[in-house]
Amino acid sequence: MIKIMKYGEVPNTEIFARVEPRVDVTEIVRDIIHSVQKGGDAALLQYTERFDGAVLSSLQVTAEEMEEACALVEERFFEVLKRAAGNIRHFHEQQKRTSFILNDIPGVVMGQKVIPLDRVGLYVPGGTAAYPSTVLMDAIPAKIAGCREVVMVTPPGKDGKVNPAILAAARVAGVDRIFKVGGAQAVAALAYGTESIPRVDKIVGPGNAFVAEAKRQVFGQVAIDMIAGPSEILIVSDGKSDPAVVAADLLSQAEHDKLASAVLVTDSPELAEAVSAQLEIQIPKLDRAEIARSSIDNNGKIIVAEDLSAAIDIANEIAPEHLELCVDAPFDMLDKIRHAGSIFMGRNCPEALGDYMAGPNHTLPTSGTARFSSPLSVDDFVKKTQYTYFTRDALADLAGDVAFFARKEGLTGHARSAIIRTEGLS
């Protein structure tokens, strides 16, 4: 049963159960990465047989396999995928940045170019944790950014095939190439390249502890989006909310992972008790009841506060992945929230809406990293470079100051470089 506590009984920083992985997989992952660097495709095929039970002759999903998979997907699901993709595309189109140029000083031209990454890799979990929504959320911003190639890796089933729903989402999102490989070995392949899988510039997408550790280890060789932790939701509600609705929203995250954290903060003791009772009614009805039960019993909390200003303090201190504001006037609270991955406003905006259909991205910072990082966006798939042009006269206007500054730092070579063009040094 979920714990009901008074505000202040537990420090805000301990309200979410943010724990380190129980098993250290560092050395295992290091060995896998080294094997893939050395063995290429052969190592990937061996690991796929060992970990996924699939014996493959080739890694890339063929056009025939794509057609076969898509034929297995019901038409309604295709229509839902297309509608979701349209919403995601509409939202992320607004994030596109433009280059700029400054030429307001005589003889000086400066600017910034926004350049798409050449090739990006998407890691998509498979098997029982197959999330076609992740394909849409990760691939569509990359395509909007203008990346030349979007490559996807995902583990196959024991039959050597990829989940049809994953392939259907990849088709809708416009993924360019798909490879049947998962785990740390897939991350290594994207980072270093093999005979079949091209090296990418950035790897995005969630995964298990092995995938997360592999992303950590290859960072620097490639860019990564983030190291994702267990799911989190903080719900802020007054006493007017339907307790069944609030309980359902808590469970929408609790069913993800036994380590997930689902927390309600309310100013209503009556709502707290009613939500607790509703959780006991609803948990047995879930397909993933065992996972949800463990999450709620071990990590779930209901905090009863004198007023909801305490909830804002909690949100700003723990920076939740998902924040629901189940109140009459959520926009009155919005400007006070400084740290949250994604905010869901009002009583008719469940977090699940954001997972699938609304449009904003569902790849969000966890484990408190919303204090300094952001949801996945078009910005994750571009880089910026600067350029500068000065005429001789424009340089002469600044060269003396540049040289003076350089000498203050003891860099006489810098100073000479600045003034040699205008003072005729030899």
C-alpha positions as MATLAB code, in Angstrom:
seq = 'MIKIMKYGEVPNTEIFARVEPRVDVTEIVRDIIHSVQKGGDAALLQYTERFDGAVLSSLQVTAEEMEEACALVEERFFEVLKRAAGNIRHFHEQQKRTSFILNDIPGVVMGQKVIPLDRVGLYVPGGTAAYPSTVLMDAIPAKIAGCREVVMVTPPGKDGKVNPAILAAARVAGVDRIFKVGGAQAVAALAYGTESIPRVDKIVGPGNAFVAEAKRQVFGQVAIDMIAGPSEILIVSDGKSDPAVVAADLLSQAEHDKLASAVLVTDSPELAEAVSAQLEIQIPKLDRAEIARSSIDNNGKIIVAEDLSAAIDIANEIAPEHLELCVDAPFDMLDKIRHAGSIFMGRNCPEALGDYMAGPNHTLPTSGTARFSSPLSVDDFVKKTQYTYFTRDALADLAGDVAFFARKEGLTGHARSAIIRTEGLS';
ca = [
       0.000    0.000    0.000;
       1.185    3.497   -0.777;
       2.586    5.574    2.087;
       0.619    8.663    3.161;
       2.831   11.256    4.822;
       2.640   14.814    6.048;
       4.717   17.401    4.230;
       8.120   17.564    5.877;
       8.173   13.985    7.162;
      10.652   13.121    4.429;
      13.159   15.572    2.897;
      12.094   16.785   -0.531;
      15.252   15.323   -2.050;
      14.217   11.841   -0.848;
      10.613   11.896   -2.056;
      11.569   10.115   -5.282;
      13.368    6.794   -4.910;
      16.399    7.549   -7.020;
      18.664    4.569   -6.578;
      21.798    3.361   -8.269;
      21.590    0.129  -10.313;
      21.894   -2.937   -8.095;
      24.370   -4.630  -10.436;
      27.558   -3.011  -11.702;
      27.694   -3.799  -15.404;
      30.693   -1.591  -16.190;
      33.208   -4.342  -16.945;
      30.700   -6.498  -18.830;
      29.819   -3.593  -21.084;
      33.461   -2.642  -21.581;
      34.213   -6.175  -22.778;
      31.226   -6.139  -25.160;
      32.284   -2.820  -26.667;
      35.841   -4.060  -27.145;
      34.582   -7.254  -28.788;
      32.445   -5.299  -31.256;
      35.331   -2.942  -32.068;
      37.524   -5.953  -32.800;
      35.037   -8.408  -34.294;
      32.522   -6.210  -36.106;
      29.497   -7.972  -37.576;
      30.703  -11.393  -36.446;
      30.668  -10.251  -32.816;
      27.195   -8.731  -33.242;
      25.828  -11.975  -34.682;
      27.323  -13.972  -31.813;
      25.888  -11.637  -29.181;
      22.475  -11.664  -30.875;
      22.400  -15.461  -30.733;
      23.639  -15.468  -27.117;
      21.402  -12.742  -25.673;
      18.355  -12.763  -27.963;
      18.311  -16.399  -29.031;
      18.173  -15.379  -32.697;
      20.417  -16.921  -35.344;
      20.839  -14.374  -38.127;
      22.649  -14.458  -41.444;
      22.497  -10.669  -41.864;
      21.743   -7.715  -39.645;
      19.861   -5.241  -41.811;
      16.080   -5.331  -42.105;
      15.314   -5.848  -45.769;
      12.590   -4.194  -47.813;
      10.815   -7.542  -47.941;
      10.910   -7.883  -44.154;
       9.532   -4.363  -43.795;
       6.642   -5.138  -46.161;
       5.888   -8.415  -44.374;
       5.849   -6.721  -40.966;
       3.697   -3.815  -42.069;
       1.177   -6.230  -43.592;
       0.714   -7.719  -40.118;
      -0.180   -4.377  -38.543;
      -3.855   -3.498  -38.326;
      -4.991   -0.510  -40.351;
      -6.279    1.334  -37.285;
      -2.817    1.240  -35.722;
      -1.315    2.713  -38.885;
      -3.872    5.520  -38.753;
      -3.102    6.188  -35.075;
       0.636    6.213  -35.831;
       0.082    8.736  -38.621;
      -2.060   10.971  -36.429;
       0.500   10.857  -33.622;
       3.318   11.542  -36.090;
       1.421   14.550  -37.434;
       1.041   16.009  -33.948;
       4.681   15.331  -33.078;
       5.836   16.857  -36.358;
       3.664   19.961  -35.895;
       5.068   20.601  -32.412;
       8.698   19.973  -33.299;
       8.588   22.065  -36.466;
       8.351   25.081  -34.149;
      11.746   24.203  -32.663;
      13.740   24.709  -35.850;
      16.511   27.235  -35.441;
      17.789   29.490  -38.186;
      21.293   30.683  -38.892;
      22.026   34.372  -38.372;
      24.416   36.981  -39.726;
      25.601   40.292  -38.223;
      27.054   43.039  -40.412;
      26.135   46.163  -38.486;
      29.780   47.191  -37.893;
      31.624   48.539  -40.963;
      34.073   45.966  -42.324;
      32.877   43.168  -40.057;
      30.734   40.156  -40.883;
      29.948   37.571  -38.206;
      27.450   34.782  -38.109;
      26.329   31.412  -36.876;
      25.388   28.435  -39.030;
      22.989   25.771  -37.799;
      24.047   22.464  -39.361;
      22.191   19.126  -39.087;
      24.180   16.138  -37.861;
      25.107   13.883  -40.778;
      23.978   10.573  -39.295;
      22.201    9.706  -36.043;
      21.441    6.382  -34.410;
      18.208    5.502  -32.630;
      18.196    2.756  -30.027;
      14.724    1.234  -29.690;
      14.042   -1.503  -27.105;
      12.368   -4.668  -28.380;
      10.671   -7.745  -27.012;
       8.152   -7.188  -24.224;
       9.342   -3.576  -23.872;
       8.693   -2.616  -27.485;
       7.661    1.015  -27.758;
       6.752    2.222  -31.260;
       5.999    5.613  -29.721;
       9.724    5.980  -29.012;
      10.465    5.509  -32.710;
       8.228    8.466  -33.551;
       9.539   10.665  -30.749;
      13.207   10.057  -31.620;
      13.109    9.875  -35.418;
      10.769   12.735  -36.302;
      12.848   15.541  -34.678;
      15.938   14.141  -36.436;
      14.186   14.242  -39.804;
      12.926   17.781  -39.149;
      16.468   18.835  -38.242;
      17.593   17.626  -41.659;
      19.926   14.764  -40.688;
      21.150   13.023  -43.814;
      20.560    9.547  -42.427;
      18.599    8.149  -39.496;
      19.719    4.641  -38.517;
      17.766    2.485  -36.062;
      18.897   -0.529  -34.033;
      16.481   -2.792  -32.201;
      16.781   -6.369  -30.919;
      15.024   -9.159  -32.814;
      12.849  -11.867  -31.340;
      13.988  -15.475  -31.246;
      12.519  -15.888  -34.728;
      14.987  -13.300  -36.006;
      12.260  -10.779  -36.756;
      11.644   -7.293  -35.432;
       8.358   -6.475  -33.713;
       5.994   -5.404  -36.549;
       4.728   -2.387  -34.578;
       8.295   -1.066  -34.347;
       8.792   -1.404  -38.095;
       5.435    0.220  -38.833;
       6.415    3.218  -36.693;
       9.793    3.380  -38.425;
       8.070    3.554  -41.801;
       5.752    6.349  -40.654;
       8.635    8.282  -39.104;
      10.891    7.945  -42.150;
      13.765    5.925  -40.635;
      16.347    5.252  -43.350;
      17.957    1.964  -42.240;
      17.135   -0.573  -39.541;
      19.390   -3.225  -38.006;
      18.439   -6.249  -35.932;
      20.710   -5.893  -32.939;
      20.197   -4.691  -29.384;
      21.943   -4.251  -26.071;
      25.368   -2.768  -25.401;
      26.619   -4.365  -28.618;
      24.215   -2.258  -30.679;
      25.428    0.928  -29.006;
      29.028   -0.095  -29.701;
      28.203   -0.737  -33.357;
      26.656    2.712  -33.745;
      29.593    4.362  -32.011;
      32.423    2.650  -33.895;
      30.804    1.178  -36.999;
      31.000   -2.368  -38.360;
      30.940   -3.889  -41.827;
      27.144   -3.470  -41.958;
      26.289   -0.750  -39.463;
      27.594    2.755  -40.150;
      29.214    4.881  -37.465;
      26.897    7.678  -36.320;
      27.452   11.107  -34.810;
      24.912   10.799  -31.997;
      22.980    7.992  -30.270;
      19.559    8.614  -28.746;
      16.936    6.403  -27.170;
      16.223    4.506  -23.938;
      17.379    1.064  -22.878;
      18.224   -1.196  -19.963;
      21.215   -0.861  -17.627;
      23.568   -2.358  -20.237;
      22.443    0.098  -22.907;
      22.720    3.040  -20.510;
      26.216    2.025  -19.451;
      27.273    1.518  -23.065;
      26.072    5.016  -23.932;
      28.043    6.346  -20.997;
      31.214    4.579  -22.140;
      31.064    5.607  -25.803;
      30.265    9.246  -25.010;
      33.067   11.305  -26.521;
      33.397    8.963  -29.459;
      29.833    9.994  -30.249;
      27.304   12.308  -28.652;
      24.389   10.880  -26.648;
      21.061   12.304  -25.587;
      21.017   11.363  -21.904;
      21.402    8.524  -19.407;
      17.788    7.750  -18.565;
      16.740    6.490  -15.149;
      13.462    4.910  -13.957;
      10.183    6.660  -14.748;
       8.894    9.411  -12.448;
       5.632   11.260  -11.992;
       4.704   13.985   -9.520;
       1.002   14.851   -9.405;
      -0.139   18.070   -7.766;
      -3.851   18.042   -6.962;
      -6.361   19.911   -4.872;
      -9.320   18.150   -3.299;
     -11.570   18.532   -6.345;
      -9.937   15.841   -8.488;
     -11.493   12.431   -9.045;
      -9.441    9.995   -6.917;
      -9.876    7.231   -9.509;
      -8.345    9.486  -12.158;
      -5.418   10.476   -9.946;
      -4.746    6.836   -9.049;
      -4.827    5.845  -12.716;
      -2.282    8.539  -13.552;
       0.045    7.380  -10.770;
      -0.170    3.830  -12.092;
       0.582    4.950  -15.639;
       4.180    5.398  -14.497;
       4.329    2.769  -11.762;
       3.668    0.027  -14.332;
       6.862    0.931  -16.214;
       9.391   -0.274  -13.697;
       9.634   -1.594  -10.138;
      12.054    1.290   -9.525;
       9.624    3.914  -10.863;
       8.459    6.684   -8.525;
       4.824    7.832   -8.446;
       4.034   10.628   -5.987;
       0.947   12.723   -5.227;
       1.068   16.028   -3.344;
      -2.304   17.345   -2.214;
      -3.786   19.749    0.291;
      -6.705   17.366    0.872;
      -6.401   14.523    3.412;
      -9.675   13.145    2.051;
      -8.265   12.910   -1.476;
      -5.134   11.242   -0.117;
      -7.155    8.459    1.524;
      -9.431    8.063   -1.493;
      -6.506    7.788   -3.922;
      -4.854    5.200   -1.692;
      -8.045    3.136   -1.748;
      -8.351    3.498   -5.521;
      -4.812    2.242   -6.026;
      -5.731   -0.961   -4.225;
      -8.750   -1.368   -6.493;
      -6.903   -0.624   -9.736;
      -3.552   -2.370   -9.322;
      -4.937   -5.940   -9.606;
      -6.601   -5.011  -12.895;
      -3.316   -4.127  -14.623;
      -1.491   -6.525  -16.915;
       1.725   -5.413  -15.213;
       0.227   -5.565  -11.729;
       3.323   -7.097  -10.120;
       5.553   -4.282  -11.373;
       3.054   -1.582  -10.386;
       2.571   -3.127   -6.949;
       6.301   -3.115   -6.258;
       6.675    0.477   -7.449;
       3.726    1.774   -5.413;
       4.554   -0.139   -2.239;
       8.282    0.614   -2.231;
       8.583    3.988   -3.938;
       5.107    5.527   -4.051;
       4.117    8.341   -1.705;
       1.198   10.664   -1.017;
       2.264   13.911    0.640;
      -0.417   15.891    2.469;
       0.485   19.573    2.703;
      -1.258   22.630    4.164;
      -1.349   24.205    0.711;
      -0.105   23.476   -2.777;
       2.758   25.945   -2.627;
       4.624   23.055   -0.999;
       4.162   21.101   -4.208;
       5.927   23.824   -6.168;
       8.816   23.651   -3.694;
       8.969   19.883   -4.196;
       8.900   20.144   -7.985;
      11.626   22.755   -8.086;
      13.831   20.749   -5.732;
      13.488   17.268   -7.216;
      12.918   18.228  -10.893;
      10.483   15.429  -11.814;
      10.399   13.818  -15.238;
       6.606   14.234  -15.479;
       4.618   16.837  -13.543;
       0.812   16.911  -13.573;
      -0.981   20.014  -12.273;
      -4.499   18.734  -11.526;
      -5.984   22.022  -10.388;
      -8.534   24.537  -11.659;
      -5.991   27.184  -12.685;
      -2.810   25.375  -13.738;
      -1.481   28.372  -15.680;
      -1.281   30.284  -12.399;
       1.286   27.716  -11.281;
       3.169   27.375  -14.555;
       5.519   30.333  -14.201;
       6.482   29.181  -10.700;
       7.728   25.801  -11.929;
      11.408   26.002  -12.835;
      12.452   22.356  -12.967;
      10.385   19.633  -14.657;
      10.825   17.520  -17.765;
       7.286   17.962  -19.082;
       4.267   19.621  -17.459;
       0.686   18.413  -17.949;
      -1.862   21.121  -17.255;
      -5.305   20.738  -15.694;
      -7.572   17.795  -14.918;
      -7.931   16.536  -18.485;
      -4.300   16.093  -19.468;
      -2.979   12.685  -18.376;
       0.716   12.009  -18.814;
      -0.211    9.167  -21.175;
      -1.490   11.781  -23.623;
       2.057   13.075  -23.866;
       3.488    9.597  -24.285;
       1.610    9.005  -27.504;
      -0.496   11.650  -29.158;
      -0.203   15.235  -27.943;
       2.970   16.248  -29.790;
       5.623   17.319  -27.237;
       8.430   14.805  -26.863;
       8.232   11.984  -24.326;
      12.001   11.420  -24.143;
      12.571   13.390  -20.962;
      15.292   14.067  -18.388;
      15.040   11.840  -15.297;
      16.818   11.525  -11.961;
      16.762   15.253  -11.292;
      18.547   16.183  -14.519;
      15.636   18.430  -15.505;
      17.466   20.986  -13.351;
      19.864   21.481  -16.250;
      18.671   19.514  -19.276;
      15.678   19.410  -21.586;
      13.343   17.043  -23.430;
      14.616   15.579  -26.677;
      14.091   18.110  -29.451;
      15.235   19.244  -32.875;
      18.138   20.953  -31.082;
      19.550   17.514  -30.264;
      20.112   16.794  -33.938;
      21.916   19.950  -35.001;
      25.210   21.585  -34.208;
      26.320   25.177  -34.607;
      29.437   26.742  -36.067;
      30.532   30.367  -36.134;
      32.301   32.468  -38.734;
      34.022   35.851  -38.650;
      35.229   38.227  -41.371;
      37.149   41.491  -40.821;
      38.553   43.929  -43.342;
      42.055   45.374  -42.702;
      40.611   48.643  -41.411;
      38.207   46.831  -39.090;
      41.067   44.706  -37.743;
      43.188   47.798  -37.163;
      40.451   49.202  -34.931;
      40.667   46.229  -32.565;
      44.193   44.845  -33.011;
      45.724   46.989  -30.286;
      43.151   45.904  -27.734;
      43.534   42.249  -28.765;
      47.296   42.462  -28.323;
      46.943   44.217  -24.953;
      44.524   41.535  -23.742;
      46.798   38.730  -25.008;
      49.838   40.107  -23.201;
      47.835   40.216  -19.955;
      47.516   36.450  -20.363;
      51.205   36.078  -21.185;
      50.516   35.068  -24.779;
      52.831   37.251  -26.844;
      52.336   35.047  -29.907;
      48.654   35.918  -29.831;
      49.535   39.582  -29.534;
      51.908   39.452  -32.503;
      49.306   37.625  -34.611;
      46.806   40.402  -33.942;
      49.039   43.346  -34.819;
      51.387   41.998  -37.483;
      48.942   42.776  -40.294;
      48.453   46.378  -39.282;
      51.818   47.380  -37.773;
      54.068   45.650  -40.283;
      56.045   43.500  -37.825;
      58.461   40.941  -39.218;
];
